[in-house]
Amino acid sequence: MATVVLCQGFFGRFFELAADGIGPVRVPSIRYFGGIKEILEADGHRVLTPQTHPSASIVRRATQIRDFLGKELHSDERVLLVGHSMGGLDCRHLLTHLGGDRYVDALLTVATPHQGSAVADFCERHLEQRVGFYGILNKTGLNVEGAVDLTRAKAQAFNRETPDCPGVRYFSINTRTPVAKMKPFLRPGGGVLTREEGPNDGLVSATSAIWGELLTTWPLDHFSTLDKRWRAATTSAAPLWRDAIREVQRRLSA
């Protein structure tokens, strides 16, 4: 079975910090790929989960993934990269610019804003251009260059400068659900995206998330793709990830 590398999206590291806890306060259920990692391991995969800066640039985050894999991979190990949200962009940079194509057979991106996101545009316009909020955060030591990298203008430049690697297969899964069915905190972004880009998951439009071969569309909001649910009785998303990895492997071997 292939080694699966699960790469976090924007703010992903904060989930891990909350799961590990500060002092006696821990929230293990909020781990970024919690449930997903376990179901893939049960399916026979070795699963690696590199930790990346929660909000830094694509370049910095991709470099962190490269350094992690340089320590963890065996010399002859083959890898299936899986990037959720911004993690998919990190993976594309890793492949094209940092030599990741030499050990990666395929990249699967899930709800990744390959064409950027109108939500990122909205935040830059209202938070940064009007009040300089990003600059303030950077001065406090919180690098938020990644927020700018997710704008549509930055995505166009990224795509021009980051061509696909000939020896790697690229797959994607996009996500969409009605705004009324999204988690409450995703609905404002869902409204912005609906007006400017069409069907979406609250943070990324269904169109923006397509790159390479589209495997399927999940009827989920952005948060639900990570198996994060308000109620335990809600259907788990983890089996969808397992089935997607199986489908990628089937196509690679066909």
N, C-alpha and C positions, 0 to 999 in steps of 0.2 A: 504494500500500500504506500502511496505517496506521502511524503511529509507535507502537512498543511501548515502554512504560516498565516495566522490571522492578524491583520493590521488595523489598528484603531482609527477612528475618525477624530474630528475636532473635539477637544475637551475629554478625550477618552481616558487620559491618565488620571483625571479627577475621579472617575468611577473607581479606578483601582485604589486610589488613596482612601476613598470612603470605605471600600471593601476591607482594606487592610486595617483601617482604623487609626485613630489618634487617641492614645491612652486606652481607656476601657470602651470607647465608643467605636463600634464596628458595624458595618452593614454588608455582610458577605453576599447577600442576594443581588447587590447592585453591580457586581463585577462585570466589566464591559462585555466579555464573551461568555459569561456564566451561562451554563446550560448548553450552549453551542459547542464549546470546547469539549465538554463531557460526552455529548452524543457522537461527536466525530471520533473521539478516542475509543468509544464503545464500538464504533464501526471499523476499528483496526488501524486508524491513522496515528502517527506521531504528530502532535499538535504543538506548535510554538506560538507564543504570543509576545512579540517584542513590545517594550514600553517606549512610547515616544512622547516628546514634549506636547502638552495639551493644546497649545495654541500657536506654536512657532510656524515658520515657513515650511513649505513643501520640501525645500532643499535640506533644511536642518533635520526634519523628521525622517526623510528618506535616508540620510546619512546615518542616523541612529539605527534604522532597520538594518542597513548594510553592516554596521559594526557589530550588531547583535548576532546576525547570521554568520558573520565571520568567526565568531567564537563558538556558536552552537552547532553548525552543520559539520557533518563528516565530509571527507574529501570527495567522495563519490555520490553524495546524497542529492537526489532530485527533489524539486520543490514545486508545490502548487501554491502560488501566492493568492491570498484572498484579502481584498481591501474593502472595508466598510466605509462609506461616505468619503471624507477627505483621505482616508487611508488608501483608497484606490488611486488617488493622484500621487501619493507618496510612492506607491508601488510602481507606477508608470515611470516616475523619475528614476527610481532605483534601477529599473530595467534598461532604460535608454542611456542614462548618464553615469551610472555607477557600477556597471558591469554585472548587474544581477541576471542578465540574460544567459550567462554561462551555466547557471545551475537551475534555472526556472523553466519548466515546461509550459506552464499556462498561468494566466492571471484572470481571476474572477473578481469583478467589482460589483458591489451591492449598494444601490442607492448612492452612487458617487456622482457629484456634480461636474461631469466632464466639460460641460459648457458653462460652468459657473451657476450661480443662483441669484435670482432677483432678491432673495432675502439678504444675502451678503451685500448686494448693491444698496438696499434700503438702509442697512446698518451703517455702511460706510458714509452714505449721504447724510444721514441724520445724526450719527454719533461722532464721526470723525470730521467731516467737512464743516459741520456747524459748530461743534463745541470742542474738537480736538481730543475726543475721549481716548482714542487709541494711543495717541502720543502721551497722554497722561499715564496710561497703564504701562507703556514701555518705560517711562521714567521711574515707575515704582518697581521695575524689575520683571513685570509680567509681559513677556514677548507675545504680541498678538498679530504678528505679520501674517499668520495663516488666515486671519479673517479677511485680509485684503486679497490673498491668493485665491479666495473662493468667489470673488466677483466675476462677472461675465467678461469684462475687459481683460482681466488677468488670465482667465481661462483660455481666451482666444490666443494670447501670446504663448501660453504654456503649450497648447496643442500644436502651434507652429514649430516650436522648439523641441518638441518631444515626440518624434515619430515612433511608430510601433517597431519593435524588433522583429526581423524576419523569422527568427527561430522560435518565437513564442506565440502561442495561441491566446487570443484575447476574448473573454466572455463577459457578459454583464447581465445583471438582473435589475429591472427598474421597479418602482413601487408607486402606488397611487391609491387614494381612498378619498371619499367625499369629505369636505372640510368639517361637516357636522359630526363625522365619526372619528375625527382626530382627537388626540389628547388635548385638553383645553389650552395648554401652553403652546401647542403647535398651530392652533387655529389662526392666529394673526398672520403668521408666515404663510399658512395655507391660502389665506385670502389674497395676499400680495402675489403669490405665485399663480393662483388661478387667473387673476387679471392680466398678468404679464407673460406667463409661459404655458398656462393650461393645467391639465391634471397633474397632481403632485402628491407628496407625502407629508407636507408641512414644512420641509426644508429644501427639498430637491424635486425638480419637475421630472415627470416620467420621460420626457424627451432628453433632458440633460443627462440622465443616468444611462443612456445607451452608448456603449462603446464595444466595438467588435461584434461578436455573435450574441444576440440577445437570447438568453435561455428561456426566460419567462418573466411575467409580471406578477408581483405579489400584491394582493389587496390589503396593504398595511400602511400605517403611518411610519415615519422615520424611527420613532422610538420603539415601536412594536417589532421592527425587524431584529432588534437585539434581544428579543425574548423578555423584554421588560413589560410587565403587566400590572394593572391596578389590582386585579383580583386573581387569586391562584386558579380559579375555575376557568379563566380565559384560556383559549387554545394556545399552546406553546408554538413559537416560531422555529424552535430548534430543529424539528424534523425537516423543515423546508431547506435548511442549510445542508443537512446530511444528504437529502435527495439531490440538491444542486451539485454538490461535490461528486456524487455518483454519476450524474449526467455528464459533467466535465470529463471525468475519467472514461466514460463510455465513448464520448466523441474523440478523445485523444487516441483511443485504441482502435477506433473504427477504420 
